[in-house]
């Protein structure tokens, strides 16, 4: 017996979660994430090698957080612009900055 009520698929759930207009827009957002990740994969080691840091060490991790993660955010915006999804990624960036600012603005009791 087949269930008449069909669950929304993965792309439909992302469309709802991200409040996007179409499945094409969901696919484009996923392509932006893929291109950004692929780009970071290729530039991470040269960036860290430039500073002469041993792989896997504490300094490597700190430099990764300070240099590579911001580059990831920049590439998200660049690829978002290329694929016509800049507004989506700009809104996400603003959310991230608000959360970071909130962490630093909390007063100690």
Buried (B, 14 or more C-beta within 10 A) or exposed (E): EEEEEEEEEEBEEBBEEEEBEEEEBBBBBEBBBEBBEEBBEEBBEEBBEEEEBEEEEEEBEEBBEEBBEEBBBEBBBBBBBEBEBBEBBBEBBEEEEEEEEEEEEEEEE
